[in-house]
Amino acid sequence: MNIFNKWLSKKYVPDFDFSKLGTDMHSHLIPGIDDGSPDMKSTIAMLWKFQELGFKKVITTPHIKTGVFDNTTEIILAGFQDVKAEILKQGIGIEFEAAAEYFYDFSFMERIEKDDILSFSNKHVLLEYSFNQPPMGENEMYFALQMKQYKPILAHFERYPYYHGSVKKAEELRDKGVKIQVNLLSLFGHYGPQVQKQTALLIKENQVDLLGSDCHRIQHLELLGTNIQNSLLRKSNELSLFNSEL
């Protein structure tokens, strides 16, 4: 038995209830604009699955990454309106919003300067770092966001290998007003044992503000349904999560 399973086995914790989580704030559901949903049929199937799992609201966040996913505010909002129309047609009873997941690079700084940012729920902004190397100039970036009253959320913090083995960086960012988001699939080992280990450490040290599906395809949501009794997911019941406030 590894170290975090020993910790989890110390006491009983209840099954996780996605309806209490309420809002999923990280997904890729707008058809055909990034590496998420390929078409409207897939999008609608995923939204039905979100509803079946108990979610009340989905905030979808397509990638914006220069040279890879060159999405604009206009592209995302147009796709969002198409999905909204189909939701109404299909009679899906789930609240649906759209923002973006911004890759931190030079173009993101330009977007901040122009105030061209898709935010959600009182100016929260989801951003991600490179998986290959730590960011440079992040303090200036966070200052620029906050000067315009944006509230940054760092996506899938547990997946950045250069922060593994410690929660010091999470503590530092949270002290600066940055919220830490962890992917639900990381709790199940979907991204590998090291990411799962880091996830357990963040939960143990209470350094998680938000859980998100980071859903790209329906199989991700099916994994949520089949892992409802996962010990680490159940342990996350003890976190003071921000999802329900979005």
Sequence and secondary structure as in RCSB ss.txt:
>XXXX:A:sequence
MNIFNKWLSKKYVPDFDFSKLGTDMHSHLIPGIDDGSPDMKSTIAMLWKFQELGFKKVITTPHIKTGVFDNTTEI
ILAGFQDVKAEILKQGIGIEFEAAAEYFYDFSFMERIEKDDILSFSNKHVLLEYSFNQPPMGENEMYFALQMKQY
KPILAHFERYPYYHGSVKKAEELRDKGVKIQVNLLSLFGHYGPQVQKQTALLIKENQVDLLGSDCHRIQHLELLG
TNIQNSLLRKSNELSLFNSEL
>XXXX:A:secstr
  HHHHHHTTS      HHHH EE  B  STTSSSS  SHHHHHHHHHHHHHHT SEEEE  EEBTTTB   HHH
HHHHHHHHHHHHHHHT   EEEE  EEE SHHHHHHHHHT    BTTTEEEEE  SSS  SSHHHHHHHHHHTT 
EEEETTGGG GGGTT SHHHHHHHHTT EEEEEGGGGGTTT HHHHHHHHHHHHTT   EEE  BSSHHHHHHHH
HTTT HHHHHGGGS  SGGG 
